[in-house]
């Protein structure tokens, strides 16, 4: 299959040297890409700035901002048969980007923020018969309810939900404890490596594709 994977954070510029971002390491998305490649799928990996090596064989499209990531997904969606949106897209960007470095002297600046585009929700208008997998990184016990809400809203076939504050889950660790939320309900997976979670996601996509 042709699988489009997004990974990592995005960076939203404040001025030429500063930005807003988040703690995503890119590990989960890179693990999905690696698992897909292991199975012989073709992978385009749209990646925000990360410091981990790309899996061999992936075609990496590096991006910085949410707007860049949306443009890259827009370009590669037509090619793809499945989209796995692992990226932790920044939800807000500074409304105005200063062309010069903002000086420290004087009053502290007040940042006005604007929403970034929801890449997955926008892609859903062009879903066709593609398989869409989204993620829901939450903080708290109601993460499965949130994942179910996002699955419907963003027209995903599968949302992989997790509580990023749970032990062994979340940022910069090699493991994750996730729940698969589909139209059929919730499947809780045990704590496992991100690569193993990636393999389960690829299994799920393959099974889903075989049913179509
Ligand atoms: O609403 P929330 O950000 O929690 O949704 C998470 C899912 O939506 C993830 O799959 C993420 O990659 C995607 N997303 C997106 N564009 C955004 C924000 C999130 O595609 N601006």
Boltz pocket constraint, residues with backbone or C-beta under 6 A from the ligand:
constraints:
  - pocket:
      binder: B
      contacts: [[A, 66], [A, 85], [A, 86], [A, 87], [A, 88], [A, 89], [A, 90], [A, 91], [A, 116], [A, 117], [A, 118], [A, 119], [A, 120], [A, 121], [A, 133], [A, 134], [A, 135], [A, 136], [A, 137], [A, 150], [A, 154]]
      max_distance: 6.0
